[in-house]
Amino acid sequence: MSNWPDWFQEALRQRFYQLELASEQNASNLSEDEHLFTQMDQFKINQNEDIQCLLSEWEEAIGYRLSQDKQSIYMEGVKDGIRLILPVMQSTVIR
């Protein structure tokens, strides 16, 4: 990476710093989510079959939403990578 311009290296450092902060916040949320789902499982066991079915549907909907969020985050990362690398690639082609 030493051949890359200083501005590019600094942009990468800043982006990874932002991602690290977001990751730490998400890790905290994940442990809270795991606790919530454990409590939900315990609650669901004590319910009748109809309520268990509704709770299972709710869990599926939440799981689907979480997977959409993760996909969106992934795509934003891909876009960030393209925005960072494209100027370097274009300047290399022009030379």
GROMACS elastic network, one bead per residue, 0.5 to 0.9 nm:
[ bonds ]
;  ai    aj funct       b0    kb
    1     4     6  0.54874   500
    1     5     6  0.87500   500
    1     9     6  0.77706   500
    2     5     6  0.78534   500
    2     6     6  0.86457   500
    2     9     6  0.85637   500
    3     6     6  0.89861   500
    4     7     6  0.84358   500
    4     8     6  0.65941   500
    4     9     6  0.68579   500
    4    88     6  0.77753   500
    5     8     6  0.53463   500
    5     9     6  0.65250   500
    5    10     6  0.87891   500
    5    88     6  0.82235   500
    6     9     6  0.51327   500
    6    10     6  0.61073   500
    6    11     6  0.84977   500
    7    10     6  0.51071   500
    7    11     6  0.60341   500
    7    12     6  0.86221   500
    8    11     6  0.50047   500
    8    12     6  0.62245   500
    8    13     6  0.86371   500
    8    84     6  0.71258   500
    8    85     6  0.83789   500
    8    88     6  0.80210   500
    9    12     6  0.51336   500
    9    13     6  0.62289   500
    9    14     6  0.86878   500
   10    13     6  0.50009   500
   10    14     6  0.61434   500
   10    15     6  0.85419   500
   11    14     6  0.51783   500
   11    15     6  0.61190   500
   11    16     6  0.85843   500
   11    84     6  0.77215   500
   12    15     6  0.50978   500
   12    16     6  0.60503   500
   12    17     6  0.84200   500
   12    84     6  0.77522   500
   13    16     6  0.52438   500
   13    17     6  0.60772   500
   13    18     6  0.86858   500
   14    17     6  0.50339   500
   14    18     6  0.62780   500
   14    19     6  0.86612   500
   15    18     6  0.50980   500
   15    19     6  0.61766   500
   15    20     6  0.85595   500
   15    80     6  0.86572   500
   16    20     6  0.59722   500
   16    21     6  0.86029   500
   17    20     6  0.50559   500
   17    21     6  0.63735   500
   17    22     6  0.87254   500
   18    21     6  0.52554   500
   18    22     6  0.63023   500
   18    23     6  0.85717   500
   19    22     6  0.50287   500
   19    23     6  0.59268   500
   19    24     6  0.85727   500
   20    24     6  0.62032   500
   20    25     6  0.86838   500
   21    24     6  0.52112   500
   21    25     6  0.63991   500
   21    26     6  0.86821   500
   22    25     6  0.51256   500
   22    26     6  0.61180   500
   22    27     6  0.86025   500
   23    27     6  0.60531   500
   23    28     6  0.86444   500
   24    27     6  0.50964   500
   24    28     6  0.64491   500
   24    29     6  0.87813   500
   25    28     6  0.52494   500
   25    29     6  0.64079   500
   25    30     6  0.87533   500
   26    30     6  0.60108   500
   26    31     6  0.87524   500
   27    30     6  0.50069   500
   27    31     6  0.64804   500
   27    32     6  0.87523   500
   28    31     6  0.55239   500
   28    32     6  0.65517   500
   28    33     6  0.87734   500
   29    32     6  0.50644   500
   29    33     6  0.60617   500
   29    34     6  0.86381   500
   30    34     6  0.60973   500
   30    35     6  0.85681   500
   31    34     6  0.50692   500
   31    35     6  0.62701   500
   31    36     6  0.86006   500
   32    35     6  0.51357   500
   32    36     6  0.61791   500
   32    37     6  0.87195   500
   33    37     6  0.61545   500
   33    38     6  0.85560   500
   34    37     6  0.51395   500
   34    38     6  0.61562   500
   34    39     6  0.86248   500
   35    38     6  0.50958   500
   35    39     6  0.62443   500
   35    40     6  0.85480   500
   36    39     6  0.51496   500
   36    40     6  0.60981   500
   36    41     6  0.86846   500
   37    41     6  0.60954   500
   37    42     6  0.86066   500
   37    59     6  0.87491   500
   38    41     6  0.51410   500
   38    42     6  0.63786   500
   38    43     6  0.86333   500
   39    42     6  0.51372   500
   39    43     6  0.61137   500
   39    44     6  0.85249   500
   40    44     6  0.59386   500
   40    45     6  0.86268   500
   40    55     6  0.84825   500
   41    44     6  0.50355   500
   41    45     6  0.62931   500
   42    45     6  0.53862   500
   42    46     6  0.69740   500
   43    46     6  0.55722   500
   43    47     6  0.69460   500
   44    47     6  0.53215   500
   44    48     6  0.82669   500
   44    51     6  0.76003   500
   44    52     6  0.56136   500
   44    55     6  0.70594   500
   44    56     6  0.85961   500
   45    48     6  0.81500   500
   45    52     6  0.74658   500
   46    52     6  0.87036   500
   47    50     6  0.80881   500
   47    51     6  0.59988   500
   47    52     6  0.60750   500
   48    51     6  0.55656   500
   48    52     6  0.61951   500
   48    53     6  0.87694   500
   49    53     6  0.61457   500
   49    54     6  0.87321   500
   50    53     6  0.51326   500
   50    54     6  0.63875   500
   50    55     6  0.86973   500
   51    54     6  0.50723   500
   51    55     6  0.60973   500
   51    56     6  0.85050   500
   52    55     6  0.50987   500
   52    56     6  0.60897   500
   52    57     6  0.86489   500
   53    56     6  0.50771   500
   53    57     6  0.62866   500
   53    58     6  0.86679   500
   54    57     6  0.51065   500
   54    58     6  0.62298   500
   54    59     6  0.86946   500
   55    59     6  0.61904   500
   55    60     6  0.86563   500
   56    59     6  0.50240   500
   56    60     6  0.62501   500
   56    61     6  0.86855   500
   57    60     6  0.50711   500
   57    61     6  0.62729   500
   57    62     6  0.86924   500
   58    61     6  0.51062   500
   58    62     6  0.62305   500
   58    63     6  0.85627   500
   59    62     6  0.50801   500
   59    63     6  0.60101   500
   59    64     6  0.85165   500
   60    63     6  0.50014   500
   60    64     6  0.60873   500
   60    65     6  0.85850   500
   61    64     6  0.51264   500
   61    65     6  0.62425   500
   61    66     6  0.86723   500
   62    65     6  0.50698   500
   62    66     6  0.61607   500
   62    67     6  0.86435   500
   63    66     6  0.50820   500
   63    67     6  0.62024   500
   63    68     6  0.86596   500
   64    67     6  0.51480   500
   64    68     6  0.62926   500
   64    69     6  0.87149   500
   65    68     6  0.50755   500
   65    69     6  0.62577   500
   65    70     6  0.87146   500
   66    69     6  0.50028   500
   66    70     6  0.62143   500
   66    71     6  0.86064   500
   67    70     6  0.50471   500
   67    71     6  0.61394   500
   67    72     6  0.85734   500
   68    71     6  0.50639   500
   68    72     6  0.61506   500
   68    73     6  0.86565   500
   69    72     6  0.50642   500
   69    73     6  0.62314   500
   69    74     6  0.86281   500
   70    73     6  0.50766   500
   70    74     6  0.61552   500
   70    75     6  0.86386   500
   71    74     6  0.50374   500
   71    75     6  0.61868   500
   71    76     6  0.86264   500
   72    75     6  0.51332   500
   72    76     6  0.62017   500
   72    77     6  0.86723   500
   73    76     6  0.51011   500
   73    77     6  0.63214   500
   73    78     6  0.87958   500
   74    77     6  0.50779   500
   74    78     6  0.63751   500
   74    79     6  0.87373   500
   75    79     6  0.61622   500
   75    80     6  0.85071   500
   76    79     6  0.50143   500
   76    80     6  0.60437   500
   76    81     6  0.85603   500
   77    81     6  0.61679   500
   77    82     6  0.86366   500
   78    81     6  0.50977   500
   78    82     6  0.62695   500
   78    83     6  0.86697   500
   79    82     6  0.50688   500
   79    83     6  0.61222   500
   79    84     6  0.85879   500
   80    83     6  0.50890   500
   80    84     6  0.61868   500
   80    85     6  0.86330   500
   81    84     6  0.51377   500
   81    85     6  0.60577   500
   81    86     6  0.83031   500
   82    85     6  0.52060   500
   82    86     6  0.56181   500
   82    87     6  0.88040   500
   83    86     6  0.56159   500
   83    87     6  0.72685   500
   84    87     6  0.66100   500
   84    88     6  0.74903   500
   85    88     6  0.53255   500
   85    89     6  0.61653   500
   85    90     6  0.86269   500
   86    89     6  0.50801   500
   86    90     6  0.60326   500
   86    91     6  0.85571   500
   87    90     6  0.50862   500
   87    91     6  0.60999   500
   87    92     6  0.85766   500
   88    91     6  0.51857   500
   88    92     6  0.62007   500
   88    93     6  0.87238   500
   89    92     6  0.51077   500
   89    93     6  0.62802   500
   89    94     6  0.87326   500
   90    93     6  0.51509   500
   90    94     6  0.62403   500
   90    95     6  0.88114   500
   91    94     6  0.51819   500
   91    95     6  0.64101   500
   92    95     6  0.54078   500
